[in-house]
Amino acid sequence: MALALSHVTKRFGSTIALNDISLTVERGEFICFLGPSGCGKTTLLRIIAGLELAEEGTVMLEGRDLSETPARHRNFGVVFQSYSLFPNMTALRNIGYGLECRRKPRAEIDARAAEMLKLVELSEHGNKLPSQLSGGQQQRIALARALATDPEVLLLDEPLSALDAKVRESLRLEIREVQKRLGITTIMVTHDQEEALTMADRIVVMDTGTIAQLGTARELYEQPTSRFVAEFIGRMNILPVENNLFAGQQLALPSDKQGATMIGIRPEDVRIHAGAAPSDPGLIPVKLRNTIYLGHLAHLVLDVGDSGKEIVAEIPGHACKAIVDAPHLAIEMRPETIKVLQ
């Protein structure tokens, strides 16, 4: 179901929460609004849901203007961070509540609730109260309830943030699998970049009420268009450059990157040469300041000569000892891995 936002603007007093947001979500697409607290992502979701009104702009669903349509008439399923289950109702009754409000026949409600319970793989828990379910199970019931009314769009407002890490990891895969199976257009708000990278077809990175960049996980990680996106998606070394020089060393920048004043390089793209002579061409001498050993990986914090600059490099855990024990270290930054940032 194609959802189109055009020039959406929202203010709270003198604060601009959303500034001229335009975006199209394709039918069956899974979109994530990703950004730090206060960037406007939840406000944008609430405007789509009809829980907030935009001061300017429109929200269109398959050509229908929803700007003046109340939330209860939009037929959107919403799952919040808090499970919001009725504590005195069983799982089945919670799932069927939206259908009860629509005065559907009891047999239809029971059949649909059982179908949704099976979809989220909790059939054996239908007669339990929320207090008898784990946090992950309660959130799956909330998801089943949102899907029971056959919504045109599914909206997820940080649905996993209240869960522990292992439950979050498994549940995000389950949600994605259900979304793909049903082919339902889905928008999720999150501040967790790993959630967005693993779940979304496309990610909307937001910053201070604007869209900083829109793209797939690969596009955002490999081709960030700004320093904000580069630092928010994964880890990035941000380095000042002047006349193609960094820390007094000439960089072999390609023609399209000549004249850059700020560059970025991912830690895994920094090549470390153990035992290299300081004068080796193309290499920048460094000194090891700190080692963060993570088992399969190690992060090395490196001081660049006497420049006062540091670079973080990522290497396989098994290579850590040879690097730490080396008498001299140097790094190489290959031109194709360098990103020019604004």
N, C-alpha and C positions, 0 to 999 in steps of 0.2 A: 504494500500500500504506500504509494509515493506521498511523502510528507514534505511540504515546502515552507520554509520560513523566509520571509522577505523583510529586510530592514527593521528587525525587531529591536526596540529600544525600551529600557526600563530604568526608572530612577527611584531611589528612596531618598527623598529630600534633595539635598545637593549632591548626593552620591550617585554616579552613573553606574548601575549594576550591569547593564547590558548596553552595548554601543553599536547599533546598526548591524545586527547579526543577520546574515543571509546564508541559508543552508538547505540542501535537498537531501532527504533520506530516501533511498530507493526501496521499492517493494521487496520485502524479505531480507533486508539488510540489517546487520547488527552494527550499530554505531555506539561508540563510547565518547562521552564528554569527559575529558581528563584535564586536571589542573589542580593547583594548590587551593587551599581554603580561601574563600573570598573572591575567587576569579569569576563567579557568575554562573557556574555550571548547574547548580541546583535551581537557581532562579529560572534559568532557561528551561529546564525540565518541567518546572511547575507551570510555566506559561504554556508549554505544549499540552500539559495535562488539563489546563483550565483552572488551576488552583491560584494562579496569579494572572493579572491582566497586563498586557503590554501597553505602554503609552503610545507607541508608534509601531507600525509594521503589521504584518498579517501572518497567520498560521493557516495553511491550506492543506487539506487532505483530499487527494484525488480531485482537485479542482474546487472543492467545497471550502468556503471561508469559515473557519472555526472561531474566529476572533471573538464573536459574541455568543458562542455556544457554551452553556454551563458545563462544568466537568462531568456531571452525572449523565449528560446527553452525548458525550463524545465517544462512548464505547471504547475506552482505553483501559487496559489492565495496568494496575500500579502495584509495585512491590516496594515497600519502604525498608529502611535500615532496621527499624524495630518491627517485629513480626506482626504486631497489631492483630493477633488472633483473639477471639472471644474466649475467655478462660473457662466459661461454663458450658461451652459447646464442644462436642467431639470433633475430631479431625474432619470427618465426613460432613458434619453440620457446618463447620467453618467453610469448607470448600463450596458447599451448595448455597451459602448465604446470599450471594449476589443473584442467584436464580430465584431464591425465595422472594427477594425484593421485587423481582420482575413478575411474580405471581405465576411462575411456571408450574405445571402439574407435578405432584409429588413424585410420581414414577419417573418422570423426566429428570427431576432434580437428583434423585438417588442414583439413576443410571449414569448421569454426567459426572457426579461427584466420585463415583466408583471408578469411572474411566480416567479421571484426572489423578486419582490416588494411585492407580496402576502406572500412569505415565511417569510419576515421580518416584516409583518403586517403593511405595509405602502401604501397599494393600493390606498388610497384616496389622496396620496401626489405625485403621479407620475409626474404631470405637474408643480410642484413647483421648484424654483431655490434653491440652497443650502442656500442662505441668508434668505430664508423663512422657513427654518427648524431649529429645536433645535439641540444642539450638539449631543444628543443621537440619534436623527433621522438621522443626517448626518453620524454618524458612522455606523448605520444600513444600510444606502445606500452604504457606502464603503464596508461593508461586502457582501452585495448583488452583488456588482460589482465584487468582488474577486471570488464569487461563480458562476457567470454567465457563465464563460468559462469552467465550469466543470473541475476544476483543480484536479490533482492527490494528491496534498498536500496543505493544507491551513496553511499559516504562519501569525502569529499575533504578531506585535511588539509593546508591551505596548498599546494596542488599547483603553484602558479605562482610562488611566492616566490623560487625559485632561478634564475629566468629573467630575461633583460634586458627592458626596458620594452616594446620593440616586439613581441617574441615573446609576452610576457604578454598584450598587447592583442589580438593575433590569436587566440591560443589560448583565451582565455576566451570569445570568440564561438563558436569551434568546439565547445568543451565544452558550451556552452548549446544550440547547435543539435543536437548529438547527444542531449543529455538530452531535448529536446523531441520529437525524432523517435522515441525509444524510449519516452517517457512514463514513465521510471523515477524513482521517488522519490529525491531527492538532497539530501544535507546537506553543506555545505562550510564549513570553518573558514577564516577570513581575518582579517587585521588591516588589510587594504587596503579603505578605504571605497568607492573607485571600482569595485573588483571586485564588492563586494556590491551596489552600486547598479545596476550594469549586468547582473548575472547572475541575481539572486534574485527569486523571486515575493514572498517575504517575508523580512525581516531580523530576527534576534534580536540586539539590542544588549545586550552583557553587561558588567557592572561588578562587580568584587569578588565573584564567585560568584553573582550574582543576575541576573535579566533586568531590565534598566533600561527597555526598551521593545521591543515587538514590532509590526511593521507593514510595509507596503509602503515602497518607497523614497520615494515621494511623501509618504506619511503622516509618515515620520520626518523628512524634510527640512522640510516645511511645518508640521507640528504636533508639534514635540518637546515632551515633557512634563517635561523636566528640563534643568538647565544642562549636565549631563554629555552627554546625547544631543545637545543643540543645538550644543555645541562639537565633539563627535566626528564628527558628520555635517555635512560642509561647513564653511564659515566662519561665524562668528556674532559680532556685537558684543554684549557683555554690559554692560548699563548699569544703575547703581543709580538708583532713583527714590524720591522722598519726597514724599508729598502731591501726586502727579501732576506733580512738578517734576523736571527733569533739567538740571543745570548752570545752575540759576536760571531756566530757561525752562519755561513751562507747556506740558504735552503734552495734546493733544486725544484723551485715551483714551476708548474707548467704555465704556458702563456695565459690561460684563462684565469690564473690565480696570481699573476704578477701584480704588485702594488697593494696586496692585501695588508691590512693593519692588525687584523685579528684572525687567528686560525685555530682550528680545533683538531684534535686527534684522539681516537678512542684508546683506552689503555691496552686493549688486545692488539692494536695496530702498531704499538711502539716495539720495535725490534731491539733486543738487548744483545750486545756483543761482549762476551766475557774475555778478559785478557787482551782486549784491543789496545793498540798503541794510541795515545792521545792525538797523535798527528795524522792518523789514518783519514784519508779524504772521505767526505760524506758522513762522517761520524761525529757525534757531539759527546765529549767526555762528561761523565756524571759520577756522583758518589752516592752510595746506598745509605739512606738515612733510616729507613724502617722497613720491616718485612711483616706482612699480614698473611699468615699461612691459613688457608681454608680447606686443606685436604687436597681436593682435585685441582684447586687453583691457588695462586699466591699473588697478592698485590704488593708491588715494590714501590716505595716512595723514594724518588731519586732527586738529589740536588744537582742542578745544572751548573757545573763550573763554579765560578764566583759571582754568578749573576743574581743570586737570591731567588731564582725561580725554581719551581719543583715540577716534576712530571711523575704521574703514577702509571706504572706499566703492569700488565697482567700476563702471567706466564703459567704454564702447567705446574701443578704442585710438585711433580717428580723432578722438575728442572731447578727447583729452588736452591738446593744445596750447592750446586755447581756455580750458580750466580753469586750467592752469598760469599763463597770461598774465593772468588776470583780476585786477583790483585788489582786489576783495572777493569772499569766498566765504561762502555760507551753505548749510545743509542743511535738508531737510524730511523728517520721518518720518511717513508717512501712517499713520493709526490701524490700517487693515486689514493692514498689514505688520508691526505690532509684535506680538511674542509674549511672553506672560507666563510666566516661568520660576520654578521652585522652587529 
